Amino acid sequence: MKLLNDLRNLDRNNIGGWPKSAKIFFTVLLFGLVGFFGWYLIISDQQDNLNTLAGKEEQLKQEFSQKQAKAVNLEALQQQLDEMQDMLRQLLRQLPSRTEMPELLVDISQTALSAGLETELFQPGAEIPKDFYAEKPIQLRMVGNYHQFGTFISGVASLPRVVILTLHDVSLTPKDKNGMLVLQGTVKTYRYLEDDESAEAKAANARPAGAKTGGQK
């Protein structure tokens, strides 16, 4: 208990006269405080950074494992992709070709006529080439009843070539009290692109907007 007695009897105005035990106690205490604040201000931040880096390391390991698994299966995945592209080309080949497109438009128009529809407007627009196919918009206005429109759709579906018609901004409104309807708007039909056309379409779609082709000024 000598240390406690020495601490009680310390003279704050005469630090040099303190007992040796008191000096040792306060020296140890001072080093302890310096060490604590040093750890709190410096080592603690470094520990947080270490934990953050450890978490990032774990994330990178997971990403590496996933990429490694993909790399191992890359050949099989590439083969599957090639097979899917071949299937897509085969399906696209069932669409009309460039030379068949004019005849197809005539067939669609004749199908509407055979169904009893009154065609007031049937105006094909310019083609819009995509990567593997081309869109052909058609502005139309037809008059008929529900039965006639149903016959028209059934007739288009039975054409020798696969014909896809999609509706865009199309309205169907009554014309009179006799059940006659007016169908007006835009439909789009599609054809496949030949290999040279497909290459040109891909190049055009990949070209930045506003870029000029060679030879243009």
C-alpha positions as CSV (number, residue, x, y, z in Angstrom):
1,M,0.0,0.0,0.0
2,K,3.1,2.2,0.0
3,L,2.3,3.4,-3.6
4,L,-1.2,4.6,-2.6
5,N,0.3,6.5,0.3
6,D,2.9,8.1,-1.9
7,L,0.2,9.1,-4.4
8,R,-1.9,10.7,-1.7
9,N,1.1,12.7,-0.4
10,L,2.4,14.0,-3.7
11,D,3.3,17.6,-4.0
12,R,2.2,18.9,-7.4
13,N,4.5,21.9,-7.1
14,N,7.6,19.7,-6.6
15,I,7.4,16.9,-9.2
16,G,11.2,16.4,-8.9
17,G,10.8,15.5,-5.3
18,W,8.2,12.7,-5.9
19,P,9.0,9.2,-4.7
20,K,10.5,6.8,-7.3
21,S,7.5,4.6,-7.2
22,A,5.2,7.5,-8.1
23,K,7.4,8.6,-10.9
24,I,7.4,5.0,-12.3
25,F,3.6,4.8,-12.0
26,F,3.0,8.1,-13.9
27,T,5.6,7.2,-16.5
28,V,3.9,3.8,-17.2
29,L,0.5,5.6,-17.2
30,L,1.8,8.2,-19.7
31,F,3.2,5.5,-22.0
32,G,-0.1,3.7,-21.7
33,L,-2.1,6.8,-22.7
34,V,0.2,7.5,-25.6
35,G,-0.1,3.9,-26.8
36,F,-3.9,3.9,-26.5
37,F,-4.4,7.2,-28.4
38,G,-1.8,6.1,-31.0
39,W,-3.7,2.9,-31.6
40,Y,-7.0,4.7,-31.7
41,L,-5.9,7.4,-34.1
42,I,-3.6,5.5,-36.4
43,I,-3.8,1.7,-36.0
44,S,-7.6,1.7,-35.7
45,D,-7.9,3.4,-39.2
46,Q,-5.4,1.0,-40.6
47,Q,-7.4,-1.9,-39.2
48,D,-10.5,-0.6,-40.8
49,N,-8.7,-0.3,-44.1
50,L,-7.4,-3.8,-43.7
51,N,-10.9,-5.2,-43.1
52,T,-12.1,-3.3,-46.2
53,L,-9.3,-4.7,-48.3
54,A,-10.0,-8.2,-46.9
55,G,-13.6,-7.9,-48.0
56,K,-12.6,-6.7,-51.4
57,E,-10.1,-9.6,-51.7
58,E,-12.9,-12.0,-51.0
59,Q,-15.1,-10.3,-53.7
60,L,-12.3,-10.5,-56.2
61,K,-11.8,-14.2,-55.4
62,Q,-15.5,-14.8,-56.1
63,E,-15.3,-12.9,-59.4
64,F,-12.2,-14.7,-60.4
65,S,-13.9,-18.1,-59.7
66,Q,-16.9,-17.1,-61.8
67,K,-14.8,-15.9,-64.7
68,Q,-12.6,-19.0,-64.4
69,A,-15.7,-21.2,-64.7
70,K,-16.8,-19.3,-67.8
71,A,-13.4,-19.6,-69.3
72,V,-13.3,-23.3,-68.7
73,N,-16.7,-23.6,-70.5
74,L,-16.0,-21.0,-73.1
75,E,-15.6,-23.5,-75.9
76,A,-18.9,-25.2,-75.1
77,L,-20.7,-21.9,-74.7
78,Q,-19.3,-20.7,-78.1
79,Q,-20.6,-23.9,-79.7
80,Q,-24.0,-23.3,-78.2
81,L,-24.0,-19.8,-79.5
82,D,-23.0,-20.9,-83.0
83,E,-25.8,-23.5,-82.9
84,M,-28.3,-20.9,-81.8
85,Q,-27.2,-18.5,-84.6
86,D,-27.6,-21.3,-87.2
87,M,-31.1,-22.0,-85.9
88,L,-31.9,-18.3,-86.1
89,R,-30.6,-18.1,-89.7
90,Q,-32.8,-21.2,-90.6
91,L,-35.8,-19.5,-89.1
92,L,-35.1,-16.3,-90.9
93,R,-34.8,-18.2,-94.2
94,Q,-38.5,-19.0,-93.8
95,L,-39.3,-15.3,-94.3
96,P,-39.7,-13.9,-97.8
97,S,-36.5,-13.0,-99.7
98,R,-35.8,-9.7,-101.5
99,T,-37.1,-11.1,-104.8
100,E,-40.2,-12.5,-103.2
101,M,-41.2,-9.3,-101.4
102,P,-43.0,-7.5,-104.3
103,E,-45.1,-10.7,-104.9
104,L,-45.8,-11.0,-101.2
105,L,-47.2,-7.5,-101.1
106,V,-49.5,-8.3,-104.0
107,D,-50.6,-11.5,-102.3
108,I,-51.5,-9.6,-99.1
109,S,-53.5,-7.1,-101.1
110,Q,-55.2,-9.8,-103.1
111,T,-56.0,-11.7,-99.8
112,A,-57.8,-8.6,-98.5
113,L,-59.7,-8.3,-101.7
114,S,-60.7,-12.0,-101.6
115,A,-61.9,-11.6,-98.0
116,G,-64.3,-8.9,-99.2
117,L,-62.5,-6.0,-97.6
118,E,-62.6,-2.6,-99.3
119,T,-59.0,-1.4,-99.5
120,E,-58.9,2.4,-99.5
121,L,-55.2,2.7,-98.9
122,F,-52.4,0.1,-99.2
123,Q,-49.1,2.1,-99.4
124,P,-45.8,0.2,-98.7
125,G,-43.0,2.4,-97.3
126,A,-39.2,2.3,-97.5
127,E,-37.5,-0.8,-95.9
128,I,-35.7,-0.5,-92.6
129,P,-32.8,-2.9,-92.5
130,K,-31.8,-4.5,-89.2
131,D,-29.0,-7.0,-88.5
132,F,-30.6,-10.1,-90.0
133,Y,-33.9,-8.9,-91.4
134,A,-35.6,-5.9,-92.9
135,E,-38.9,-4.2,-91.9
136,K,-41.4,-3.1,-94.5
137,P,-44.0,-0.7,-93.2
138,I,-47.3,-0.5,-94.9
139,Q,-49.8,2.3,-94.5
140,L,-53.3,1.0,-94.9
141,R,-57.0,1.7,-94.6
142,M,-59.5,-1.1,-95.0
143,V,-63.2,-1.3,-94.6
144,G,-65.1,-4.5,-93.7
145,N,-66.8,-6.4,-90.9
146,Y,-65.4,-8.7,-88.2
147,H,-65.9,-11.8,-90.3
148,Q,-64.1,-10.3,-93.3
149,F,-61.1,-9.2,-91.2
150,G,-60.9,-12.7,-89.6
151,T,-60.9,-14.2,-93.1
152,F,-58.2,-11.8,-94.2
153,I,-55.9,-12.7,-91.2
154,S,-56.5,-16.4,-91.8
155,G,-55.7,-16.0,-95.5
156,V,-52.4,-14.2,-94.8
157,A,-51.4,-17.0,-92.4
158,S,-52.0,-19.6,-95.1
159,L,-49.7,-18.0,-97.6
160,P,-46.9,-20.2,-98.9
161,R,-44.2,-18.1,-97.2
162,V,-44.1,-17.3,-93.5
163,V,-45.6,-13.9,-93.3
164,I,-45.4,-11.8,-90.1
165,L,-47.6,-8.8,-89.7
166,T,-47.3,-6.5,-86.7
167,L,-49.6,-3.7,-85.9
168,H,-48.4,-0.2,-85.1
169,D,-50.7,2.7,-84.3
170,V,-53.7,0.8,-85.8
171,S,-57.2,1.8,-84.9
172,L,-60.4,-0.1,-85.5
173,T,-63.5,2.1,-85.5
174,P,-67.2,1.6,-86.5
175,K,-68.1,3.1,-89.9
176,D,-71.9,2.7,-89.8
177,K,-74.7,0.9,-88.0
178,N,-74.5,-2.2,-90.3
179,G,-71.4,-3.5,-88.5
180,M,-68.9,-2.2,-90.9
181,L,-65.5,-1.3,-89.4
182,V,-62.6,0.9,-90.5
183,L,-59.1,-0.4,-89.9
184,Q,-56.5,2.3,-90.3
185,G,-52.8,2.6,-89.4
186,T,-49.5,1.0,-90.1
187,V,-48.6,-2.7,-90.3
188,K,-45.1,-4.1,-90.7
189,T,-44.0,-7.2,-92.6
190,Y,-40.5,-8.6,-92.6
191,R,-38.0,-10.4,-95.0
192,Y,-34.6,-11.9,-94.3
193,L,-31.5,-10.2,-95.5
194,E,-29.0,-11.9,-97.8
195,D,-25.5,-12.3,-96.5
196,D,-24.1,-9.2,-98.2
197,E,-27.2,-7.2,-97.1
198,S,-26.8,-8.4,-93.6
199,A,-23.1,-7.3,-93.5
200,E,-24.0,-3.9,-94.8
201,A,-26.9,-3.5,-92.3
202,K,-24.6,-4.5,-89.4
203,A,-22.0,-2.0,-90.5
204,A,-24.7,0.7,-90.9
205,N,-26.2,0.1,-87.5
206,A,-22.8,0.1,-85.9
207,R,-21.8,3.4,-87.5
208,P,-22.3,6.4,-85.1
209,A,-25.3,8.5,-85.8
210,G,-24.6,11.3,-88.3
211,A,-21.4,9.6,-89.6
212,K,-21.0,9.8,-93.4
213,T,-20.2,6.9,-95.7
214,G,-17.2,7.1,-98.0
215,G,-17.6,9.2,-101.1
216,Q,-20.2,11.6,-99.5
217,K,-19.4,15.2,-99.0
